[in-house]
Amino acid sequence: ERMGRQRAWIYAALLYAVAHVPTLWALRTTAGILNPLIVVAALIAGLVWGGLVRATGRVMPAIVSHVFFDWAVLVMFPLGVATSP
Protein backbone atom coordinates (compact mmCIF):
# COMPACT_ATOMS: atom_id res chain seq x y z
CA GLU A 1 0.00 0.00 0.00
CA ARG A 2 2.84 2.37 0.78
CA MET A 3 4.37 2.15 -2.70
CA GLY A 4 1.05 2.37 -4.52
CA ARG A 5 -0.52 0.25 -7.21
CA GLN A 6 1.27 2.15 -9.98
CA ARG A 7 4.64 0.65 -9.07
CA ALA A 8 3.69 -2.51 -7.18
CA TRP A 9 3.01 -4.63 -10.28
CA ILE A 10 6.42 -3.68 -11.70
CA TYR A 11 8.15 -4.68 -8.47
CA ALA A 12 6.17 -7.93 -8.46
CA ALA A 13 7.35 -8.66 -12.01
CA LEU A 14 10.95 -8.00 -10.95
CA LEU A 15 10.60 -10.37 -8.01
CA TYR A 16 9.04 -12.97 -10.31
CA ALA A 17 12.10 -12.70 -12.58
CA VAL A 18 14.48 -12.94 -9.60
CA ALA A 19 12.72 -16.15 -8.53
CA HIS A 20 13.84 -17.66 -11.85
CA VAL A 21 17.54 -16.80 -11.37
CA PRO A 22 18.48 -20.35 -10.26
CA THR A 23 17.56 -21.54 -13.75
CA LEU A 24 20.65 -19.70 -15.01
CA TRP A 25 22.72 -22.56 -13.63
CA ALA A 26 20.22 -25.31 -14.34
CA LEU A 27 20.15 -24.42 -18.06
CA ARG A 28 23.81 -23.49 -18.55
CA THR A 29 25.58 -24.77 -21.64
CA THR A 30 28.12 -27.57 -21.63
CA ALA A 31 30.81 -24.87 -21.74
CA GLY A 32 29.41 -23.43 -18.48
CA ILE A 33 27.89 -20.32 -20.06
CA LEU A 34 24.82 -19.09 -18.19
CA ASN A 35 21.62 -18.64 -20.19
CA PRO A 36 19.52 -15.64 -19.07
CA LEU A 37 16.63 -16.41 -21.45
CA ILE A 38 14.28 -17.79 -18.78
CA VAL A 39 14.91 -14.85 -16.44
CA VAL A 40 14.25 -12.32 -19.21
CA ALA A 41 11.15 -14.24 -20.31
CA ALA A 42 9.93 -14.32 -16.68
CA LEU A 43 10.36 -10.55 -16.42
CA ILE A 44 8.38 -9.96 -19.61
CA ALA A 45 5.70 -12.48 -18.62
CA GLY A 46 5.48 -10.95 -15.14
CA LEU A 47 4.94 -7.52 -16.66
CA VAL A 48 2.27 -8.88 -19.01
CA TRP A 49 0.43 -10.82 -16.31
CA GLY A 50 0.73 -7.97 -13.83
CA GLY A 51 -0.59 -5.58 -16.46
CA LEU A 52 -3.45 -7.97 -17.14
CA VAL A 53 -4.41 -8.00 -13.47
CA ARG A 54 -4.09 -4.23 -13.32
CA ALA A 55 -6.22 -3.75 -16.45
CA THR A 56 -8.99 -6.19 -15.50
CA GLY A 57 -8.90 -5.80 -11.73
CA ARG A 58 -9.05 -9.60 -11.44
CA VAL A 59 -6.33 -12.19 -10.96
CA MET A 60 -8.14 -15.10 -12.66
CA PRO A 61 -7.36 -14.02 -16.28
CA ALA A 62 -3.66 -13.92 -15.40
CA ILE A 63 -3.85 -17.35 -13.77
CA VAL A 64 -5.58 -18.86 -16.80
CA SER A 65 -3.05 -17.19 -19.11
CA HIS A 66 -0.18 -18.55 -17.02
CA VAL A 67 -1.64 -22.07 -17.13
CA PHE A 68 -1.98 -21.97 -20.92
CA PHE A 69 1.52 -20.51 -21.27
CA ASP A 70 3.02 -23.24 -19.06
CA TRP A 71 1.13 -25.92 -20.96
CA ALA A 72 2.36 -24.57 -24.30
CA VAL A 73 5.97 -24.36 -23.11
CA LEU A 74 5.95 -27.84 -21.59
CA VAL A 75 4.27 -29.43 -24.60
CA MET A 76 5.95 -27.48 -27.39
CA PHE A 77 9.42 -26.91 -25.92
CA PRO A 78 10.14 -29.51 -23.23
CA LEU A 79 13.45 -28.80 -21.50
CA GLY A 80 15.92 -31.53 -20.71
CA VAL A 81 14.15 -34.18 -22.74
CA ALA A 82 16.35 -36.00 -25.19
CA THR A 83 14.70 -36.79 -28.49
CA SER A 84 15.87 -39.53 -30.79
CA PRO A 85 16.25 -38.86 -34.53
Secondary structure in CASP SS format (residue, H / E / C, confidence):
PFRMAT SS
TARGET T0000
AUTHOR 0000-0000-0000
METHOD secondary structure of the structure
MODEL  1
E C 1.00
R C 1.00
M C 1.00
G C 1.00
R H 1.00
Q H 1.00
R H 1.00
A H 1.00
W H 1.00
I H 1.00
Y H 1.00
A H 1.00
A H 1.00
L H 1.00
L H 1.00
Y H 1.00
A H 1.00
V H 1.00
A C 1.00
H C 1.00
V C 1.00
P C 1.00
T H 1.00
L H 1.00
W H 1.00
A H 1.00
L C 1.00
R C 1.00
T C 1.00
T C 1.00
A C 1.00
G C 1.00
I C 1.00
L C 1.00
N C 1.00
P C 1.00
L H 1.00
I H 1.00
V H 1.00
V H 1.00
A H 1.00
A H 1.00
L H 1.00
I H 1.00
A H 1.00
G H 1.00
L H 1.00
V H 1.00
W H 1.00
G H 1.00
G H 1.00
L H 1.00
V H 1.00
R H 1.00
A H 1.00
T H 1.00
G C 1.00
R C 1.00
V C 1.00
M H 1.00
P H 1.00
A H 1.00
I H 1.00
V H 1.00
S H 1.00
H H 1.00
V H 1.00
F H 1.00
F H 1.00
D H 1.00
W H 1.00
A H 1.00
V H 1.00
L H 1.00
V H 1.00
M H 1.00
F C 1.00
P C 1.00
L C 1.00
G C 1.00
V C 1.00
A C 1.00
T C 1.00
S C 1.00
P C 1.00
END
